[in-house]
Amino acid sequence: MAKNKLDKNITTDELAVIINKGFQSQMDYMDKKFEAVDKKFGEVFKVLKVMDDKLDDVGSVKHRVDYIETTLNIQPLKIRK
């Protein structure tokens, strides 16, 4: 009669090694995924920086238009929201 591998008695130390290998492989997998997420966030932050710079430019233009309207006594346009 052939013995099944599952019939083997496993020591506590062997079980600890098996469980540790499972956790380690899961940690390696998660580390790779988090590195990919960090890279994507880096790209997002670059785009947000560009957009923030553009908004600063728009704020500057609005301030200049307000100044011109005030200086020339022009009624500002009402913007629909």
C-alpha positions in Angstrom: 0.0 0.0 0.0 1.5 3.4 -1.1 1.6 6.1 1.4 0.0 9.4 0.5 2.2 12.5 1.0 -0.6 14.0 3.1 -0.2 11.2 5.7 3.2 12.5 6.7 3.4 13.9 10.2 4.6 17.5 10.0 6.6 19.0 12.8 5.8 22.4 14.2 9.0 23.8 12.8 8.2 22.5 9.3 4.7 24.0 9.5 6.2 27.3 10.6 8.6 27.2 7.5 5.7 26.4 5.2 3.5 29.2 6.6 6.4 31.7 6.4 7.0 30.8 2.8 3.4 31.6 2.0 3.5 34.9 3.9 6.8 35.8 2.2 5.5 35.2 -1.3 2.4 37.2 -0.5 4.5 40.1 0.8 6.7 40.0 -2.3 3.5 40.2 -4.5 2.1 43.1 -2.4 5.5 45.0 -2.6 5.5 44.8 -6.4 1.9 46.0 -6.5 2.6 48.9 -4.1 5.6 49.9 -6.2 3.4 50.1 -9.3 0.8 52.2 -7.4 3.6 54.5 -6.1 4.8 55.0 -9.7 1.3 55.8 -10.9 0.8 58.4 -8.0 4.1 60.0 -9.1 2.7 60.5 -12.6 -0.5 61.8 -11.2 1.3 64.3 -9.0 3.3 65.6 -12.0 0.1 66.2 -13.9 -1.5 67.9 -10.8 1.6 70.2 -10.6 1.2 71.2 -14.2 -2.5 71.9 -13.6 -1.7 73.9 -10.5 0.8 76.0 -12.4 -1.8 76.7 -15.1 -4.4 77.7 -12.5 -1.9 80.1 -11.1 -1.6 81.6 -14.6 -5.4 81.9 -14.9 -5.5 83.7 -11.5 -2.9 86.1 -12.7 -4.9 86.8 -15.9 -8.1 87.3 -13.9 -6.4 89.8 -11.7 -5.1 91.7 -14.7 -8.6 91.7 -16.4 -10.1 93.0 -13.2 -7.5 95.8 -13.1 -8.2 96.7 -16.7 -12.0 96.7 -16.2 -11.6 98.9 -13.1 -9.2 101.3 -14.8 -11.3 101.7 -17.9 -14.6 101.7 -15.9 -15.9 98.7 -17.8 -18.7 96.5 -16.4 -17.5 93.0 -15.8 -19.2 90.2 -17.6 -21.5 88.1 -15.5 -20.5 84.5 -15.9 -23.3 81.9 -15.8 -22.8 79.1 -13.4 
